[in-house]
């Protein structure tokens, strides 16, 4: 398991370097290559990213729906 995490970290570092040095077409080709070489890791990363973006969007929507300083009393924490 540790080897898989280390490999993922290395790939992420390589991807960050690519972002700094490449154009969009080159980056897309490298992402496709990574997805072919590491389909499980790529799928897991895509799911994690989707989950994180969904949570962030939900928090942003909740924060903008209520005026600042208002509270919802009587509801359990997960329903506020």
N, C-alpha and C positions, 0 to 999 in steps of 0.2 A: 504494500500500500504506500509506504514512504517513497518508494521508487517512482510510483505513478504520480504522486504529488510533486516530486522533484522534477520529473519530466514535464509536467504541466507548467510548473513555474519557469522552467527553461524556455518552453514554447511561448509563454506569455512575455518573457523578456525579449525573445526574438521578435515577437509581434510588435512590441513597443518600439524596438529599433527600426522595424520596417515602417511604422507610422511616421517616424521622423524623417526617413530617407526616401520614401517611394511615392509614386503617384497612385491614383485610384485603381487603374487597370492592373498594375503590378501587385497591389495589395489584395485585390480580389483573386488573382491567380494563386497567391500564396495561401489565402484562406481556404480556397478550394483544395489545394494540395494537402494542407493540414487536415481538412475534413476527410480526405481519402485515406491518409496515413493513420489517423487516430479518430475513427468515427465515434467511438464510445466517449472519449474525452471531449470531442467537439460537441456532441449531443448534450452531454452533461453541462458543459459550459453554456450552451445556448439556453437550456432549461433554467439554469441558475440566473443568467442574465435576464431572461424573460420574467422570472419570479421577482428579481430585484427591481426591475423597471415597473412592474405592476404594483408592487408595494410602494415605491416612491410616488407613482402617479396617484395612488389611493390616498397617501398622506397629504400630498399637495392639494387634491380635491377637497379633502376634509378640512384642511387648514384654511382654504379660501372660502369655504361654504359658511363658516361661522365668523362673526365679527371678533376681533381681538379682545381678549379678556373675558369672554363669555364662558360659562361652564354649564355642563349638563348634569344636574344632580339626580341621584337615584338610579342611575344606570350602571351596570357593571363596567369595568374599565374597557373591555373589548368592544363594547357597544357605543362608546363615546366618540 
